[in-house]
Amino acid sequence: MAIDTSTRPTTVPEVQPLDDPRLSTRDKLVLFVLCAAQFMVALDFSVLNVALPDLGSDLGMSRSALQWAVTAFALPSGGFLLLFGRIGDLYGRRKLFLAGLALFGAASVLSTLAWDPASFLTGRALQGLGAAAIVPTGMSLLTTTFPEGPARDRALGISGTLLSLGFTVGMVAGGVLTDALGWRSTMALLSVFALIVLPLAPGLLPESLPHSLKGMGGAPIPERPRLDVPGAVSVTGGLLALIYALSTAADHGFGRADVITTLVAGLALLAVFTVVESRSAAPLVSLPMLRRRTVAWGNVGGLVTFSMMSTVIFVLTLYLQETLRLSAFETGLVFGVQGVLSAVAGTLAPKVIGRFGARRTLVGSLAGQGALIASLLLLNAHTWSVWVAVAGVSLASMCHLGAIISYGLTVTSGVPDEEQGLATGLVTSTQQVGITVGIPLLGVLATTSDDLLAGVHTVLALDAAIVLAAAVLVGLGLRRNGTRSRA
């Protein structure tokens, strides 16, 4: 999301550095509210994963339809992310943050009480819309509330740690809650989070509207961002159409009229999006920036690492519960180990990047992720395979986290300060789109297979091949960039 540097908080005085003993209780509460909201969204990406088999059985959703429980949330959360960030810049980040929280909480209640697949998927889609408002506005409120320097660095570090921790806690909590209270309790947990954060936020968070269209002494200030509604509509509609086409084709083949129609419509809308962005005064995606090799190839690496890892998590969840007959709690523990090792990787990755550079770390991490995903082809129907799953997915996730950190640094390296907002917006969008497209693109090959284990093997083989190919292509694409310390 592009951060409007002309907007500053108008109601809250400058915050002291977080290690300053004068840090007020209010400052701590502001940080708590913003980080709790981000943690809640991260939790939503994973808390339902281990509950999918129980969810499908209760609501009558087929195995092939279960991927929509994930996709219905991820698609709007990614598709509207940049647009909502711009709306926050223009009309007030605090207002949109509060609206996103309220929508997310109400949608979580709907998902908890869902009586059929349609009502549940509606709730999930509305949760995604709420998350699309919370994530960019929450990050902007954090960076504009805490001044640049030690205060902001530490605040961002706490926020990033909680985002990573949220995914791990979600996997474990999802298993515990599903075993003890059923799948609905996972959605109820999100409702509780929203009810805790929402009452605190209005009185604590500053608004971010500029004082006026002129600066001190009447000097002009940069124009506020405009809404790129055509861009948001075309890219979201294109992604929706493509995902529908791919998911339906996996069930019924590419010969159906609706598959062909939506596939063509999706490609046409993405082409329109490209034209719109090339002419927009305030584009959601800067096409000239994408001509930078670090930006283009860095985002390719990010897209692949996110989309392929989310697919692995999805198919392993089904494998562990349906083939090995693990309980939801035991499945959560498997991914809990993965989360712990990912946290370890998060502490090691900056040191590796400092030693080898972000570019080499990105390529090496992709290669490691692909090789370790390939090792999961050793999975079979014997119970000892659970240890193969634990080792393979945990080590692959360590490489995955290395790729996440290094692709973000690669994309933003060498970008002028005035374009950093667009660069970081691309990083965030790549993450959301990757999570969105991976499961419908490959996951359906497992869910529609008559033999689940054979389907899982097919997905893992394709997944590993794509990641390894991306490692080669990204390495070649970035070869001419003499980026060492940060890229």
Secondary structure, 3 states (H helix, E strand, C coil): CCCCCCCCCCCCCCCCCCCCCCCCHHHHHHHHHHHHHHHHHHHHCCCCHHHHHHHHHHHCCCHHHCHHHHHHHHHHHHHCHHHHHHHHHHHCHHHHHHHHHHHHHHHHHHHHHCCCHHHHHHHHHHHHHHHHHHHHHHHHHHHHHCCCCHHHHHHHHHHHHHHHHHHHHHHHHHHHHHHHHCCHHHHHHHHHHHHHHHHHHHHHCCCCCCCCCECHHHCECCCCCCCCHHHHHHHHHHHHHHHHHHHHHHHHCCCCHHHHHHHHHHHHHHHHHHHHHHHCCCCCCCHHHHCCHHHHHHHHHHHHHHHHHHHHHHHHHHHHHHHCCCCHHHHHHHHHHHHHHHHHHHHHHHHHHHHHCHHHHHHHHHHHHHHHHHHHHHCCCCCCHHHHHHHHHHHHHHHHHHHHHHHHHHHHCCCCHHHHHHHHHHHHHHHHHHHHHHHHHHHHHHHCCCCHHHHHHHHHHHHHHHHHHHHHHHHHHCCCCCCCCCC
